[in-house]
């Protein structure tokens, strides 16, 4: 238990540097069952012990909510003030990182008469860097869900650029808004983890 606390503390220290960015628009995504959640978590940390995921729940205080809303540029949904972080470890019990799911839309988008969902999973490693990002069940341009696009965000921290068109970040052709939303979700995940875990 002490080892895991130290590892979470190491992650929180790595998340402490915040750089100025354009506001992101997002709220947390939840899955209908543990089976779906677990399957999506394993895509973020394939080397994780599938039976050892831990859920760390957190309640943001009023001052933390104010900080987050100022940094993100929008009001948090009530459920977003009670995030769930998923802690991964490998088969040997070593800490791998933390995952969270975010829906980065503030306005619904319609495609072929139906709402186009955009649900992003973000895994952050012990150094406070983006480990892996996955986009689930997306029905638009599938290039948005592929590693060619998503790998651009790996290794980035809160001090990194997350704006498409800068610092080697290229949007998917024909999907500039969606591409930016995925990058926004990555930055928000880092920020939520910093505020929730960075003071523990």
N, C-alpha and C positions, 0 to 999 in steps of 0.2 A: 504494500500500500504506500509506504514511504517512497519507494522507487518511482511509482506512477505519479505521485504528487510532485516529486522533483522534476520528472519529465514534463508534466503539464506546466510547471513553473518555467522550465527552459523554453518551452513553446511560447509562453506568455511574454518572456523577455525578448524573444526574437520578433514579436509582433508590435513592439512599442514605438517604432518609428513611423510617423504618419506624414505623408507628403500631400500637398494640395492637389485635388482632382476635381473634375466636373461632377456634379451631383449624380448619384445613381438612383434608379427607381426600382424598388423590389420589395417583396415580402416573402416570408418563409413558406415553403411548400411542405405539405404532409401527405403521406401515402396512406391508402386505406387499410393496410394490414402490415404486420411485421414481416411477413413473407416477402412482400414487394419491397419494403424498406431494406430488408436484409440483402436481397438480390442487388439492389441499387448501390448499397454500401460496398459490397464485394467488388463492384466495378470500379469503385474509387480506390480501394486498397486490396488488390487481388491477393497479396501475400498475407493478409490478416487471418488470424485464427477465426474461422467462421462461428465458433461457439463462444468467443470471448469478447464480443462487442459490449461496451458499457455505454449507458445513456447518462449524460451529465445535463441535468436541467438547471436553468438559471432564471432568476427574475430580475430584470433591469430596474434599478431604483430611478426615481424621478430625474435626478441629475444626470444619470446615464442615458435615459431616454432623450433628454434635452440635447446632450452631446451628440448622440447618434443622429437625431433629426437634423441638427445643424450640419453635421458632416455629410449626411446623405441627401439633404435637400427636400425631404418629404416627411410626413407624419407616419409613424409606425402604426400598423394595424394592432388592435388589442392583443391578438395572439402572438404577435412578433415580440412582445415585451416578455414573453415566457419561452425563450428558445430552447431547443433540445440539440445538444452536441453529441456526436457519436464518436467514442474513443476506440481506436483500433490498436491491437497489439498482434505480434506474430506468434507462431506456435511455441516459441521459446519464452514468451511472456514479455518480449521487448516492445516498448512503446513505439508505434509507427506514426501516429498523427491523429487528427480530429477532422470529422466530416460534418457538413451541414447541407441542407437542401433549400434552395431559394427559387422563387418564382419572380423573375425580374420585370414583370409588366406592371405598369400603373394604369394602362388603358387596354381593354380587350381588343384583340385583333381577330377579324373574321376571315376565314378562308373557305371557299366553297360552301358558304352558308352555315359553317360551324365555327366555334371559338377555337383559335389556334393557341394551344398551350405551349409554354416554354418553361420547362422545369429543369433546373441546373443543380447538379451535385458538385460540391467543391470539397476536395480533400487537401488539408494543410499538414505539412510534415513537422517534425520536432524543431526544425530551424525557423519555423514561421514562414515557410515558402509554399506556394501553390505546388502540390504534389501531382494532382490529377484533377481534371474537370470532365464531367460527362453531362450531355444533354439528353434527356429521356423522352421517348415517345413523341418526337417532333415530326410534324407532317408537312413542314415547308421544305426548303432546299436542304437535302440531307447532308450536304457538305458542312453545314453548321454543327453536325453531330460527330464529325470525323476528326481523327487526330491531326490531320494536316492543318486544320484551323485551331483546334483546342490546344495543341502542343505549344503554340506561341505564348500561352499564358503560364506555362509551367515554369517554376523557379521564381516567379514574381512575388514581391513582398508589398507591404503597405507603402513603402517608399518608391515603388515602381510606377511607371506610366501604365494607365489602363485605357487610354484613348486610341481608338482605331485611327490608322493613318500616321501614327507617330511611333518612333522607337521600335520599328520592325513589326508592328501589329497591322496585319492586313485583314480587312473585312472579307467575308464570303461574297462573291460576285452576286449582285442583285439583292443582298440581305444586309445592307449597312446598319439598319436599325437593330435587327436581331443580333448581329455580331457585337454591336456595342452593348446591348443588354446582357449578353453572356459575360463580357468583360466586366460590366458593372456588378454583376452577381459575384464574380470572383473577388472584387475589391470589397464588396459588402461583407462577404464571408470573413475576410481577414479582419475587418473592422469590428464585426460582432464578436469574434473570438478575442480580439484585443481587449475590448471593454469587459467582456464576461470573464475571461481567464487571466487577463493581464494584471489583475490586482489581487489574485488569489495567493 
